[in-house]
Structure formats: C-alpha cells, structure tokens
Amino acid sequence: MEEIRSPAPEGIRPVHLHPRRGPSRHASPLALLVLGALLAAGVSGLLGHPQPHRSVHRGAAAELEVEMPAVIRTGDFYETLLRVHATREVRQLQIEVPASLWREITVNSMVPAPESEHSDGERFRFDFGALGAGDSMLFKIAAQVNPRLNGRVAGRIRVLDDGRPLVEADRAMKVLP
C-alpha cells in the first residue's frame, strides 16, 4: 500500500521538514543567561528586598532611633522599629507619624498598643504614658505595602511630651514595582 501525501502548506519547503543541527534561534544560551541574571538579581535583594535602614536622631530631652526599609517592593511586609530613649523625664510620651508616610500602607499591628490614638487627617498620634529619665521604649509597627503603590512615601516622625516636640526624624521609603 502506497502512502498518500498531501501537498505542504504554502511557504513550507523541504528544508523546513528536516531537523536542524546545532542551536536554533529558539534555544539560545543567551536567553538562559539573561533569565538567570534576572532571577539572581531578584533573589539577591538587589531589586528592593526590605533591608532595614537605621538612623539615630538626638534632641534636647530624648533620642529617637528609627529602623525601617529605605527601599521596598510593592506588596511586601515590613517592620518599623521606633526606640525612644528619654534623657529627662517625659510625662506623656507621644509618637506622631505623618499620614504621608503611610499612604497606601496597611498597618497590621503595633506593639505595645498605645493607650490612645488620634488623627487629624495629616498625622497619627499615639499616646504611651510616662517615660522616666534614662528609660527606653521600643514601639514596633508591622505593615504591608499595598500593591498599587509605586514611587515614594516620606514624612517626619516626631516624639512629643504632651504635645511639645522632643525629637524629629525625616524618613522616606522608595517603593519599587
């Protein structure tokens, strides 16, 4: 019995029907190297892994240490640590975070929980009570960057004693896609 062959579609020649030897344009080693470099850059954190950035700010009555990422990716979880060290007695410790620093940020938890919270639309103020001279307090904020945020968030974190500023820290976070 003889095999019946239909004609090849237009544009298909006999050379197309035989396997090629050597690398073809679809299996280039260069594509593998580029993909590997992108994966290595992502895993290394080069593209915005939330590494904490630490800064210390001194005032006349208190010292504020802020630890938070300077560069982060959208959708990432991160922590902000605020350490307040009183160099003199603080009667009513308050920490103030500007709304601009938390634009498109979801705050998941705060430890310790403040005694009370206030907002005037431009800043959030958290009250913690008294802090003795020489004492320190650590305030941990766990948060997540909302997926639609790209760009930069910035603002001034302030430590107050019953409304009187003790120390301030300008902070910013660059948010990568």
Contacts in CASP RR format, 6 or more apart in sequence:
PFRMAT RR
TARGET T0000
AUTHOR 0000-0000-0000
METHOD contacts of the structure
MODEL  1
MEEIRSPAPEGIRPVHLHPRRGPSRHASPLALLVLGALLAAGVSGLLGHP
QPHRSVHRGAAAELEVEMPAVIRTGDFYETLLRVHATREVRQLQIEVPAS
LWREITVNSMVPAPESEHSDGERFRFDFGALGAGDSMLFKIAAQVNPRLN
GRVAGRIRVLDDGRPLVEADRAMKVLP
8 17 0 8 1.000
23 29 0 8 1.000
41 47 0 8 1.000
42 49 0 8 1.000
45 51 0 8 1.000
47 73 0 8 1.000
47 176 0 8 1.000
48 71 0 8 1.000
48 72 0 8 1.000
48 73 0 8 1.000
48 176 0 8 1.000
49 73 0 8 1.000
50 69 0 8 1.000
50 71 0 8 1.000
50 72 0 8 1.000
50 73 0 8 1.000
50 76 0 8 1.000
50 77 0 8 1.000
50 78 0 8 1.000
51 69 0 8 1.000
51 70 0 8 1.000
51 71 0 8 1.000
52 67 0 8 1.000
52 68 0 8 1.000
52 69 0 8 1.000
52 79 0 8 1.000
52 81 0 8 1.000
53 67 0 8 1.000
53 68 0 8 1.000
53 69 0 8 1.000
53 70 0 8 1.000
54 65 0 8 1.000
54 66 0 8 1.000
54 67 0 8 1.000
55 65 0 8 1.000
55 66 0 8 1.000
55 169 0 8 1.000
55 171 0 8 1.000
56 63 0 8 1.000
56 64 0 8 1.000
56 65 0 8 1.000
56 66 0 8 1.000
57 63 0 8 1.000
57 64 0 8 1.000
57 65 0 8 1.000
57 66 0 8 1.000
57 167 0 8 1.000
57 168 0 8 1.000
57 169 0 8 1.000
58 64 0 8 1.000
58 167 0 8 1.000
59 87 0 8 1.000
59 166 0 8 1.000
59 167 0 8 1.000
60 87 0 8 1.000
60 166 0 8 1.000
61 86 0 8 1.000
61 87 0 8 1.000
61 88 0 8 1.000
61 90 0 8 1.000
61 161 0 8 1.000
61 166 0 8 1.000
61 167 0 8 1.000
62 84 0 8 1.000
62 85 0 8 1.000
62 86 0 8 1.000
62 87 0 8 1.000
62 88 0 8 1.000
62 90 0 8 1.000
62 159 0 8 1.000
62 161 0 8 1.000
62 166 0 8 1.000
62 167 0 8 1.000
63 84 0 8 1.000
63 85 0 8 1.000
63 87 0 8 1.000
63 167 0 8 1.000
64 82 0 8 1.000
64 83 0 8 1.000
64 84 0 8 1.000
64 157 0 8 1.000
64 159 0 8 1.000
64 167 0 8 1.000
64 168 0 8 1.000
64 169 0 8 1.000
65 81 0 8 1.000
65 82 0 8 1.000
65 83 0 8 1.000
65 85 0 8 1.000
66 80 0 8 1.000
66 81 0 8 1.000
66 82 0 8 1.000
66 157 0 8 1.000
66 169 0 8 1.000
66 171 0 8 1.000
67 79 0 8 1.000
67 80 0 8 1.000
67 81 0 8 1.000
67 82 0 8 1.000
67 83 0 8 1.000
68 78 0 8 1.000
68 79 0 8 1.000
68 80 0 8 1.000
68 81 0 8 1.000
68 171 0 8 1.000
68 173 0 8 1.000
69 78 0 8 1.000
69 173 0 8 1.000
70 172 0 8 1.000
70 173 0 8 1.000
70 174 0 8 1.000
71 173 0 8 1.000
71 174 0 8 1.000
71 176 0 8 1.000
72 78 0 8 1.000
72 145 0 8 1.000
72 173 0 8 1.000
72 174 0 8 1.000
72 175 0 8 1.000
72 176 0 8 1.000
73 145 0 8 1.000
73 175 0 8 1.000
73 176 0 8 1.000
73 177 0 8 1.000
74 145 0 8 1.000
74 146 0 8 1.000
74 147 0 8 1.000
74 148 0 8 1.000
74 149 0 8 1.000
74 150 0 8 1.000
74 175 0 8 1.000
74 176 0 8 1.000
74 177 0 8 1.000
75 144 0 8 1.000
75 145 0 8 1.000
75 146 0 8 1.000
75 147 0 8 1.000
76 144 0 8 1.000
76 145 0 8 1.000
77 108 0 8 1.000
77 142 0 8 1.000
77 143 0 8 1.000
77 144 0 8 1.000
78 142 0 8 1.000
78 143 0 8 1.000
78 144 0 8 1.000
78 145 0 8 1.000
79 140 0 8 1.000
79 141 0 8 1.000
79 142 0 8 1.000
79 143 0 8 1.000
80 140 0 8 1.000
80 141 0 8 1.000
80 143 0 8 1.000
81 138 0 8 1.000
81 139 0 8 1.000
81 140 0 8 1.000
81 141 0 8 1.000
82 95 0 8 1.000
82 138 0 8 1.000
82 139 0 8 1.000
82 140 0 8 1.000
82 141 0 8 1.000
82 157 0 8 1.000
83 136 0 8 1.000
83 137 0 8 1.000
83 138 0 8 1.000
83 139 0 8 1.000
84 93 0 8 1.000
84 95 0 8 1.000
84 131 0 8 1.000
84 136 0 8 1.000
84 137 0 8 1.000
84 139 0 8 1.000
84 159 0 8 1.000
85 134 0 8 1.000
85 135 0 8 1.000
85 136 0 8 1.000
86 93 0 8 1.000
86 131 0 8 1.000
86 132 0 8 1.000
86 133 0 8 1.000
86 134 0 8 1.000
86 135 0 8 1.000
86 136 0 8 1.000
87 133 0 8 1.000
87 134 0 8 1.000
88 133 0 8 1.000
89 130 0 8 1.000
89 131 0 8 1.000
89 132 0 8 1.000
89 133 0 8 1.000
90 130 0 8 1.000
90 131 0 8 1.000
90 132 0 8 1.000
90 161 0 8 1.000
90 166 0 8 1.000
91 129 0 8 1.000
91 130 0 8 1.000
91 161 0 8 1.000
91 162 0 8 1.000
92 127 0 8 1.000
92 129 0 8 1.000
92 130 0 8 1.000
92 161 0 8 1.000
92 162 0 8 1.000
92 163 0 8 1.000
93 127 0 8 1.000
93 128 0 8 1.000
93 129 0 8 1.000
93 130 0 8 1.000
93 131 0 8 1.000
93 137 0 8 1.000
93 159 0 8 1.000
93 160 0 8 1.000
93 161 0 8 1.000
94 125 0 8 1.000
94 126 0 8 1.000
94 127 0 8 1.000
94 128 0 8 1.000
94 159 0 8 1.000
94 160 0 8 1.000
94 161 0 8 1.000
94 162 0 8 1.000
94 163 0 8 1.000
95 114 0 8 1.000
95 125 0 8 1.000
95 126 0 8 1.000
95 128 0 8 1.000
95 139 0 8 1.000
95 157 0 8 1.000
95 158 0 8 1.000
95 159 0 8 1.000
95 160 0 8 1.000
96 123 0 8 1.000
96 124 0 8 1.000
96 125 0 8 1.000
96 126 0 8 1.000
96 157 0 8 1.000
96 158 0 8 1.000
96 159 0 8 1.000
96 160 0 8 1.000
97 123 0 8 1.000
97 124 0 8 1.000
97 126 0 8 1.000
97 157 0 8 1.000
98 122 0 8 1.000
98 123 0 8 1.000
98 124 0 8 1.000
98 155 0 8 1.000
98 156 0 8 1.000
98 157 0 8 1.000
99 119 0 8 1.000
99 121 0 8 1.000
99 122 0 8 1.000
99 123 0 8 1.000
99 124 0 8 1.000
100 122 0 8 1.000
100 153 0 8 1.000
100 154 0 8 1.000
100 155 0 8 1.000
101 153 0 8 1.000
101 154 0 8 1.000
101 155 0 8 1.000
101 157 0 8 1.000
101 171 0 8 1.000
101 173 0 8 1.000
102 124 0 8 1.000
102 143 0 8 1.000
102 153 0 8 1.000
103 149 0 8 1.000
103 153 0 8 1.000
104 145 0 8 1.000
104 146 0 8 1.000
104 148 0 8 1.000
104 149 0 8 1.000
104 153 0 8 1.000
105 143 0 8 1.000
105 144 0 8 1.000
105 145 0 8 1.000
105 146 0 8 1.000
105 149 0 8 1.000
105 153 0 8 1.000
106 143 0 8 1.000
106 144 0 8 1.000
106 146 0 8 1.000
107 141 0 8 1.000
107 142 0 8 1.000
107 143 0 8 1.000
108 142 0 8 1.000
108 143 0 8 1.000
108 144 0 8 1.000
109 140 0 8 1.000
109 141 0 8 1.000
109 142 0 8 1.000
110 126 0 8 1.000
110 139 0 8 1.000
110 140 0 8 1.000
110 141 0 8 1.000
110 142 0 8 1.000
111 139 0 8 1.000
111 140 0 8 1.000
111 142 0 8 1.000
112 128 0 8 1.000
112 139 0 8 1.000
114 126 0 8 1.000
114 127 0 8 1.000
114 128 0 8 1.000
115 127 0 8 1.000
115 128 0 8 1.000
115 129 0 8 1.000
116 126 0 8 1.000
116 127 0 8 1.000
117 124 0 8 1.000
117 125 0 8 1.000
117 126 0 8 1.000
117 127 0 8 1.000
118 124 0 8 1.000
118 125 0 8 1.000
118 127 0 8 1.000
119 125 0 8 1.000
125 160 0 8 1.000
126 139 0 8 1.000
128 137 0 8 1.000
128 139 0 8 1.000
131 137 0 8 1.000
145 175 0 8 1.000
149 175 0 8 1.000
150 175 0 8 1.000
150 176 0 8 1.000
150 177 0 8 1.000
151 174 0 8 1.000
151 175 0 8 1.000
151 176 0 8 1.000
152 172 0 8 1.000
152 173 0 8 1.000
152 174 0 8 1.000
152 175 0 8 1.000
153 172 0 8 1.000
153 173 0 8 1.000
153 175 0 8 1.000
154 170 0 8 1.000
154 171 0 8 1.000
154 172 0 8 1.000
154 173 0 8 1.000
155 170 0 8 1.000
155 171 0 8 1.000
155 172 0 8 1.000
156 168 0 8 1.000
156 169 0 8 1.000
156 170 0 8 1.000
156 171 0 8 1.000
157 168 0 8 1.000
157 169 0 8 1.000
157 171 0 8 1.000
158 165 0 8 1.000
158 166 0 8 1.000
158 167 0 8 1.000
158 168 0 8 1.000
158 169 0 8 1.000
159 165 0 8 1.000
159 166 0 8 1.000
159 167 0 8 1.000
159 168 0 8 1.000
160 166 0 8 1.000
END
